Amino acid sequence: QVQLIESGGGSVQAGGSLNLSCEVAERIFHPISIMGWYRQPPGKEREFIANIISAGSTNYAASVKGRFTISLLINKRTTTLQMNSLKPKDTAVYYCKVLYKGDYYWGQGTQVTVSS
């Protein structure tokens, strides 16, 4: 079992920025294959935002490309999501998801609210 600790959510006005962080809580002995972010807007399905492969390649949803940047810290256990030029439609609960030893694990979610 892998526990993920998310932080960095909050409230911001449109055009502002937030930085989310997701860390694997315990020491791990195998590399994490993929770390990524999803979000679930109010009343909608959870959707893919971005991910980063252990080798460093990244993927983004069209809705956030150019505004959001996903990174993997050198410790290989923490991913960050830098969110710039935020819009009200970015309001959602943001979840971290990792693929570790063939299994997927989710964080508890962190609320991001963008006001106009």
C-alpha positions as CSV (number, residue, x, y, z in Angstrom):
1,Q,0.0,0.0,0.0
2,V,1.2,3.4,-0.9
3,Q,0.0,6.5,0.8
4,L,0.1,9.9,-1.0
5,I,0.1,13.2,0.7
6,E,-1.2,16.1,-1.3
7,S,-0.8,19.8,-0.5
8,G,-1.0,23.2,-2.0
9,G,-4.7,23.7,-2.8
10,G,-6.6,26.8,-2.0
11,S,-8.5,29.8,-3.3
12,V,-7.2,32.2,-5.9
13,Q,-8.6,34.8,-8.2
14,A,-8.7,34.3,-12.0
15,G,-5.3,34.8,-13.5
16,G,-3.5,33.7,-10.3
17,S,-1.3,30.7,-9.7
18,L,-1.1,27.7,-7.3
19,N,1.4,24.9,-6.9
20,L,0.2,21.5,-5.9
21,S,2.5,18.8,-4.4
22,C,2.1,15.1,-4.0
23,E,4.5,13.0,-2.1
24,V,4.8,9.3,-1.4
25,A,4.5,9.2,2.4
26,E,6.7,6.2,3.0
27,R,10.1,5.0,1.9
28,I,9.8,2.9,-1.3
29,F,12.3,0.5,-2.8
30,H,11.1,0.4,-6.4
31,P,10.8,3.3,-8.8
32,I,7.4,4.9,-9.4
33,S,6.4,4.3,-13.0
34,I,4.0,7.2,-13.5
35,M,2.9,10.1,-11.3
36,G,0.0,12.2,-12.5
37,W,-2.8,14.6,-11.6
38,Y,-6.6,14.4,-12.2
39,R,-9.4,16.7,-11.2
40,Q,-13.1,16.5,-10.6
41,P,-15.1,19.7,-11.1
42,P,-18.3,20.0,-9.2
43,G,-21.0,17.7,-10.6
44,K,-18.7,16.3,-13.2
45,E,-16.6,13.2,-13.9
46,R,-12.9,13.0,-12.8
47,E,-10.7,14.0,-15.7
48,F,-7.0,13.6,-16.6
49,I,-4.8,16.7,-16.2
50,A,-1.2,15.7,-16.6
51,N,1.3,12.9,-15.9
52,I,5.0,12.4,-15.9
53,I,6.8,9.1,-16.7
54,S,9.8,8.1,-14.6
55,A,12.1,8.8,-17.5
56,G,10.8,12.4,-17.6
57,S,8.4,12.6,-20.5
58,T,5.1,14.5,-19.8
59,N,1.6,14.5,-21.1
60,Y,-1.1,17.2,-20.7
61,A,-4.8,17.6,-21.3
62,A,-5.5,20.1,-24.0
63,S,-7.4,22.3,-21.5
64,V,-4.3,22.9,-19.3
65,K,-1.4,22.7,-21.8
66,G,0.7,25.8,-21.7
67,R,-0.7,26.9,-18.3
68,F,0.1,23.9,-16.1
69,T,3.5,22.3,-15.6
70,I,4.1,18.9,-14.0
71,S,7.5,18.1,-12.5
72,L,9.1,15.2,-10.7
73,L,11.4,16.2,-7.9
74,I,14.9,14.7,-7.7
75,N,13.9,12.4,-4.9
76,K,11.6,10.6,-7.4
77,R,8.9,10.5,-4.7
78,T,7.3,13.9,-5.2
79,T,5.5,15.4,-8.1
80,T,4.4,19.0,-8.3
81,L,1.8,20.7,-10.5
82,Q,2.4,24.4,-11.1
83,M,-0.8,26.0,-12.3
84,N,-0.7,29.4,-13.9
85,S,-3.3,31.7,-15.5
86,L,-6.0,29.9,-13.5
87,K,-9.6,30.2,-14.7
88,P,-12.9,29.7,-12.9
89,K,-13.4,26.5,-14.9
90,D,-10.2,25.1,-13.2
91,T,-12.2,24.9,-10.0
92,A,-12.2,21.3,-8.9
93,V,-10.8,18.8,-6.4
94,Y,-7.4,17.8,-7.6
95,Y,-6.1,14.2,-7.1
96,C,-2.7,12.7,-7.4
97,K,-2.4,9.3,-8.9
98,V,0.7,7.0,-9.1
99,L,1.5,3.7,-10.7
100,Y,3.8,1.7,-8.5
101,K,4.7,-1.9,-9.0
102,G,1.7,-2.4,-11.3
103,D,-0.9,-0.9,-9.0
104,Y,-2.5,2.5,-9.0
105,Y,-2.9,4.6,-5.9
106,W,-4.8,7.9,-5.4
107,G,-4.3,10.8,-3.1
108,Q,-7.1,12.1,-0.9
109,G,-7.7,15.2,-3.1
110,T,-7.1,18.9,-2.5
111,Q,-9.6,21.6,-3.4
112,V,-8.7,24.4,-5.8
113,T,-11.2,27.2,-6.1
114,V,-10.8,30.0,-8.7
115,S,-13.0,33.0,-8.5
116,S,-13.7,35.5,-11.3
